Amino acid sequence: MRGASGALARAVSLAAAATAAYCALAFAAHAVHAVSAGAAAPAPSAGAAGAASRGSELDAILHGLARPAPSSTPFIEARFSSLLSRPLVVSGELRYLGPGSLERIVRKPYSESAAIHGSAVTVRRGSATPRHFSLEQAPQMRSLVASFSALLSGEVANLRSAFALDLHGTESDWTIGLTPIDPRVHANIRSILVSGSGTEPRCLTTYQANADIDVLLLAGAARGQIPAEPDRKWFEARCRGTPAKE
């Protein structure tokens, strides 16, 4: 029984960390500012200038995602796993209530809420008694949540210290790759891809170490009718912002 309880706590911690990541990337609550100071530096090489340009584009995209708290967005989430005959699909609403306060509300196909307030996690399914856990039980997940909470608080330097960031595309059609630097986090999450257009994130794809893939549609990409049995191609089309055959 104790082992089952520990496994459940770990699963909830993982879900809570994912909640933080989803909310943080959906709502960069404060602008990103690049500040330079000090003595004049030598003229950068073409390669350095190109890297600086991409860094500026990345900052511009993050700046465009800025939202004041409280904020919310609809979502559709699918988990693809070799253990499942078909993807597990849920939909609902993500909420950012301020620094350290994040919520994930599932409305279909069942009712469930997961909330993070500081290091405290509360999970409630339907009318069942709420379950309470602490992120202190999973240091690697606590680190991940802290990193994304730092983004929500405008401490983008902390995000850069926790992830290797890689930008592809342009401000009108972009993808940002995040690879965890902390080996404890990387042991659970290999990488995260966020795609969007302009100031709206469309899709967040999480590649887990066990080969499971979570695809999260946000904002406009999460609006509209969901097919009876949506497959990977349907989600990929929504991530690209192109119409999907239902």
N, C-alpha and C positions, 0 to 999 in steps of 0.2 A: 504493500500500500504506500509505503514511504517512497519507493522507487517511482511508482506511478505519479505521485504528487510532485516529485522532483521533475519528472519528464513534462508534466503539465505546466509547471512553473516556467521551465525553460522554453516551452512552445509559446506560452503567453508573452515571455520576454522578447522572443523573436518577433512575434506579431506586433508588440508594442514598439520595437525598434523600427519595424517596417512602417508603422503608423507615423512615427516621427519623421522618417525619411520622406514619405509621401507628402505629408503636410509641409515640411520644410521646403521641398522642391516646388510644390505647388504655390506656396506663398513665401517668397523672399520678402520678409516684412520691412526690411530697411534697405536703402540704396547701398550700392557698393561704390566706395570711393577709393581711387588709387592716389596715394599721397607720396610725393617725392620731395626730398629735401637734401641739403648738404652741398658740398663742393661740386663744381661741374665735372662730369665724367667724360672720358674719351668718347669720340663718335662711335656708335655701335656698328658692328659689321652688318652686312645685308641679312645674314641669318638671324642675328640678334634682333635686328629691326623687325624682321618678319614675325619672330616669336612675340615681340612686344606688341605688334599690331594685333595678333590673334588674342593676346591677353586682354587688350583693350576691347576687342569685340566680345569676348567672354564677359567682361565686366559690364558692357553695355546691355547684354542679354539679361544678366542677373539683375541689373538695375531696372530693366523693363518689367521684371516679374514682381517688383515691389508691391506689396499690399499692406494696408494698415490692419491692425487687429481690432475687432474680430473679423475673420474672413472665413468663407466656406466655399466649397466646390463640389459638384456631383462627381461620382466615380463609378467605374465598372472595373472589377478586378477578376483576373483569371489565373489559376495556378495550373501549370502543365507539369505532370509528373509521370514517370514510368509506372508508378504504383496506381495510377488512376486510368480507368478505361476512357474517360472523357474529362475535359478540364472542369475544375471546380470554379464556378462563376458566381460572384456576389456583386451587389450594387448598393449604393447608398450615398453618404455625404461625409466629406472630410472637413474638419473645423480646426482653425488655429485661433486660440483665445488669448494669446499673449505669450511672452517668453516662458518656456517650460510647461505650457498648457496646450495639449493637443488631443483631439478626439477623432475617432473613426466610427461612424454610425452605419451599420449594415441594416438595410431595410428589406432586401430580397436576396435569396428565397426564404430567409428567416430574419428574426430581429435580434441584433446584438450590438453592444457598444463597448469600445475599448478606449480608455482615457488615461493620459499621462499627465500627472501634476507633479513636477519635480522628479523625484525618483519613484514615486508611488504610482502603481498601475492598478486600475480597477476594470474588471471585465464583467459584463452582465449580459446574459442571453435570455431573452424573453422575460418571463416573470420569475426566473430562478434567482436564488440569493446571489448577490454580487460576490465575486472573488477578488481578493486583494493580494498583490504581489509587489515586490520591490526590485528595481533594476540593479540593486546592489548584489543580487544573487547571480548576475551575469555581467562581469566587468567588461567583456568585449562589447556587449550590447549597450551597456551604459556609456561606453566610449562613443559608439555610433550615434546614440541619441544626443549626447552632449555636443557632438560635432554639428549635427543638423540644427539643434537648438541655438547654437552659436550663430549659424547663418540667419535664423529667424530674428536674432537679436542684433544683427548687423556686424557680427564679429567674423567676417569672411576669412580673415587670416587663419583662424582656427580650422575652417573647412579646408583650406589649402594645405594645412599641415596634416590633415587626416586623410586626404584623398589626392591622388594624382589626377588632374583635370585635363581633359582633351576635348577640344572643340572641332566640330566638322560642320561644313555648310556656311550659311550666311545668316544675318539677323532675321531674314524673312523665312528661312527654312533651316533650322539648326538641330544638331544633336550634340549633347554634352556627355562625355564618358567620365565616370568616376570609378577609380580603382582604389580600394582601401589600402592604406599604407601600413596600418597596424596589423601584424600577422594574426592577432587574435580575432580581429574582425574579418580579415581575409579568409580565415579558416571556415567561416560561415557564408560570407558573401564575396564572390569573386569579382563582380563588377556590376555597375548600375548605368544604364543608358537612359538619358532624358531627351526627348525630342519635342519640338514645338515650332511655332511660327510667330514671329513678332514678339508680343508680350504675353502670349498664351502657351503654357505647356500642354501638349496633347497626350503624351504617353510616357510612362516610366517603366522600364523593363529591368528586373532584378535577376541576375544569374547567380544561383546559389551553388555552394560547393558540392552538394549532393546531386547536381545536374537538374534540379527542379528550376523552372522558370516562372516568375510572376510577372504578369503584364497588367499594368494599371492605366486605364484611360481616364483622363481628367477633363474638366471644363466642357468645352464644346464637343470634344471627341466622345464624351460620356453621355451626351444627350441623344435622344432618339430611341427608336425601337431596337431591342436586342433580339436576334434570331433565337428560335427555340433551342438550337444546339450550335452556338457560335464556335467556330474552330480557330486554329492558329492563323490561318490566312485572313479571316475576318478581322482579328485583332491587329495583325500587321498592317492591313489596309487602313484601319482607323489611326494607327500610329503614324502612318505616312501622310495622313490627311486626305486620302483618296477614297472615293466611294467604294463600298464593299458590297458584293452580291450577297443577298440574304436568302 
